[in-house]
Amino acid sequence: MTSESLRSTTRSIPRVRLDKRGRPLYLARFSDGPRHVPAARGPAKVRADRLGIGSADAARELLRNRPNDTLLGEVDGTKPKRLLWPVVRGHFGRGFGLTRRVRTEVPHKGVDIGAPEGTIVRAAADGLVVYSDNGLLGYGNCVMIMHPGGLLTLYAHNQQTTVQAGWSVKQGERIGLVGKTGYAWGPHLHFELRDNGRLRDPARMFVGWRSDEVNGQIAELEPPLPAQGASRTKPYKVARTSNVR
């Protein structure tokens, strides 16, 4: 490579200023809130407490390691071979791996699915909700679901979540609404897949890209979401029949 081509290549690489901890300064403009998640309560809370799930620390542990046998025993069925496209009419954005335009050396851990704010996010497969909160830095209002065989799906940047840790959900059930909380430039769902603690590319497992079907809508938002741009001081409540099995 000639010196001129090297200079040209160097000029084309975006420069990112870092803070004292080595994180990009531009991340300071983002927030993991506002926090819109259901309050932990009822039989699901008892179940979550018994299994030790629902906290940010427990969630981080599941993102790194294989779930324990007790937790896996709570998830019935066989390991999914296919995942339902999680956003109704969502379009595929950034893919898995080395796909970033800034900090290109940092792998993208999942796939991004663009959709208007408030679009329904649905469970990719049957499973047990193990996290629904906004305590994971950068993920905003986030849901994690454990599936049979140790598969774990993560749904980040939600405007709000509509499930709580300890609930069993069916494939296609609404679990949240698309938003831009956390490290998000605009409304989209960031979706991750892990197999017993190891990251996997979910794109090859997706089906139902064009499906609008949402199953088991027994979670009703009350009151309705405000119009875009309107403010709200209190968190949303979610009325739902029991779904603990």
GIKANOR-V607922 format. One record per residue. N is the residue number from 0. RES is the residue in three letters. PHI is phi in radians with two decimals (NA if undefined). Layout:
n->(N & N)
res->(RES & RES)
phi->(PHI & PHI)
//
This chain:
n->(0 & 1 & 2 & 3 & 4 & 5 & 6 & 7 & 8 & 9 & 10 & 11 & 12 & 13 & 14 & 15 & 16 & 17 & 18 & 19 & 20 & 21 & 22 & 23 & 24 & 25 & 26 & 27 & 28 & 29 & 30 & 31 & 32 & 33 & 34 & 35 & 36 & 37 & 38 & 39 & 40 & 41 & 42 & 43 & 44 & 45 & 46 & 47 & 48 & 49 & 50 & 51 & 52 & 53 & 54 & 55 & 56 & 57 & 58 & 59 & 60 & 61 & 62 & 63 & 64 & 65 & 66 & 67 & 68 & 69 & 70 & 71 & 72 & 73 & 74 & 75 & 76 & 77 & 78 & 79 & 80 & 81 & 82 & 83 & 84 & 85 & 86 & 87 & 88 & 89 & 90 & 91 & 92 & 93 & 94 & 95 & 96 & 97 & 98 & 99 & 100 & 101 & 102 & 103 & 104 & 105 & 106 & 107 & 108 & 109 & 110 & 111 & 112 & 113 & 114 & 115 & 116 & 117 & 118 & 119 & 120 & 121 & 122 & 123 & 124 & 125 & 126 & 127 & 128 & 129 & 130 & 131 & 132 & 133 & 134 & 135 & 136 & 137 & 138 & 139 & 140 & 141 & 142 & 143 & 144 & 145 & 146 & 147 & 148 & 149 & 150 & 151 & 152 & 153 & 154 & 155 & 156 & 157 & 158 & 159 & 160 & 161 & 162 & 163 & 164 & 165 & 166 & 167 & 168 & 169 & 170 & 171 & 172 & 173 & 174 & 175 & 176 & 177 & 178 & 179 & 180 & 181 & 182 & 183 & 184 & 185 & 186 & 187 & 188 & 189 & 190 & 191 & 192 & 193 & 194 & 195 & 196 & 197 & 198 & 199 & 200 & 201 & 202 & 203 & 204 & 205 & 206 & 207 & 208 & 209 & 210 & 211 & 212 & 213 & 214 & 215 & 216 & 217 & 218 & 219 & 220 & 221 & 222 & 223 & 224 & 225 & 226 & 227 & 228 & 229 & 230 & 231 & 232 & 233 & 234 & 235 & 236 & 237 & 238 & 239 & 240 & 241 & 242 & 243 & 244)
res->(MET & THR & SER & GLU & SER & LEU & ARG & SER & THR & THR & ARG & SER & ILE & PRO & ARG & VAL & ARG & LEU & ASP & LYS & ARG & GLY & ARG & PRO & LEU & TYR & LEU & ALA & ARG & PHE & SER & ASP & GLY & PRO & ARG & HIS & VAL & PRO & ALA & ALA & ARG & GLY & PRO & ALA & LYS & VAL & ARG & ALA & ASP & ARG & LEU & GLY & ILE & GLY & SER & ALA & ASP & ALA & ALA & ARG & GLU & LEU & LEU & ARG & ASN & ARG & PRO & ASN & ASP & THR & LEU & LEU & GLY & GLU & VAL & ASP & GLY & THR & LYS & PRO & LYS & ARG & LEU & LEU & TRP & PRO & VAL & VAL & ARG & GLY & HIS & PHE & GLY & ARG & GLY & PHE & GLY & LEU & THR & ARG & ARG & VAL & ARG & THR & GLU & VAL & PRO & HIS & LYS & GLY & VAL & ASP & ILE & GLY & ALA & PRO & GLU & GLY & THR & ILE & VAL & ARG & ALA & ALA & ALA & ASP & GLY & LEU & VAL & VAL & TYR & SER & ASP & ASN & GLY & LEU & LEU & GLY & TYR & GLY & ASN & CYS & VAL & MET & ILE & MET & HIS & PRO & GLY & GLY & LEU & LEU & THR & LEU & TYR & ALA & HIS & ASN & GLN & GLN & THR & THR & VAL & GLN & ALA & GLY & TRP & SER & VAL & LYS & GLN & GLY & GLU & ARG & ILE & GLY & LEU & VAL & GLY & LYS & THR & GLY & TYR & ALA & TRP & GLY & PRO & HIS & LEU & HIS & PHE & GLU & LEU & ARG & ASP & ASN & GLY & ARG & LEU & ARG & ASP & PRO & ALA & ARG & MET & PHE & VAL & GLY & TRP & ARG & SER & ASP & GLU & VAL & ASN & GLY & GLN & ILE & ALA & GLU & LEU & GLU & PRO & PRO & LEU & PRO & ALA & GLN & GLY & ALA & SER & ARG & THR & LYS & PRO & TYR & LYS & VAL & ALA & ARG & THR & SER & ASN & VAL & ARG)
phi->(NA & -1.31 & -1.11 & -1.17 & -1.17 & -1.12 & -1.12 & -1.13 & -1.14 & -1.10 & -1.14 & -1.42 & -1.51 & -1.09 & -1.65 & -2.06 & -1.39 & -1.96 & -1.53 & -1.14 & -1.64 & 1.48 & -1.68 & -1.00 & -1.12 & -1.15 & -1.21 & -1.12 & -1.41 & -1.69 & -2.43 & -1.41 & -1.86 & -1.20 & -1.40 & -2.20 & -2.41 & -1.15 & -1.25 & -1.18 & -2.88 & 1.16 & -1.03 & -1.14 & -1.15 & -1.05 & -1.13 & -1.07 & -1.11 & -1.13 & -1.54 & 1.25 & -2.03 & 1.87 & -1.54 & -1.14 & -1.12 & -1.13 & -1.12 & -1.07 & -1.12 & -1.21 & -1.26 & -1.87 & -2.31 & -1.20 & -1.15 & -1.31 & -1.14 & -1.10 & -1.17 & -1.09 & -1.18 & -1.48 & -1.92 & -1.41 & 1.86 & -1.80 & -1.06 & -1.10 & -1.83 & -2.36 & -2.15 & -1.25 & -0.93 & -1.41 & -2.10 & -1.05 & 1.07 & -1.32 & -1.93 & -1.21 & -1.94 & -1.28 & -1.63 & -1.48 & 1.74 & -1.46 & -2.16 & -1.42 & -1.58 & -2.05 & 0.91 & -1.10 & -1.44 & -1.66 & -1.15 & -1.51 & -1.39 & -2.66 & -2.20 & -1.85 & -2.16 & -1.45 & -2.95 & -1.06 & -1.05 & 1.66 & -1.13 & -1.18 & -1.84 & -2.12 & -1.15 & -1.31 & -2.85 & -1.06 & 3.07 & -2.02 & -1.22 & -1.91 & -2.80 & -2.72 & -2.93 & -2.27 & -1.65 & -1.72 & -0.94 & 1.61 & -1.57 & 1.14 & -1.24 & -2.28 & -2.12 & -2.20 & -2.19 & -1.59 & -1.99 & -0.96 & 1.40 & 1.59 & -1.28 & -2.29 & -1.96 & -2.22 & -2.26 & -2.02 & 1.26 & -1.14 & -1.10 & -2.79 & -1.80 & -2.17 & -2.31 & -2.25 & -0.99 & 1.81 & -1.49 & -1.57 & -2.21 & -1.77 & -0.99 & 1.58 & -1.31 & -1.20 & -2.15 & -3.13 & -2.26 & -1.00 & -2.61 & -2.51 & -1.39 & 1.41 & -1.41 & -2.38 & -1.34 & -2.82 & -1.09 & -2.97 & -1.81 & -1.70 & -2.06 & -2.16 & -2.27 & -2.22 & -2.01 & 0.92 & 1.61 & -1.84 & -1.11 & -2.36 & -1.41 & -1.36 & -0.99 & -1.25 & -1.78 & -1.27 & -2.35 & 1.25 & -1.02 & -1.76 & -1.34 & -1.78 & -1.22 & -2.19 & -1.65 & 1.00 & -1.35 & -1.74 & -1.75 & -1.93 & -1.39 & -2.48 & -1.35 & -1.08 & -1.09 & -1.23 & -1.08 & -0.99 & 1.67 & -1.34 & -1.76 & -2.63 & -1.67 & -1.81 & -1.20 & -1.30 & -1.80 & -2.16 & -1.64 & -2.70 & -1.32 & -1.14 & -2.37 & -1.74 & -2.13)
//
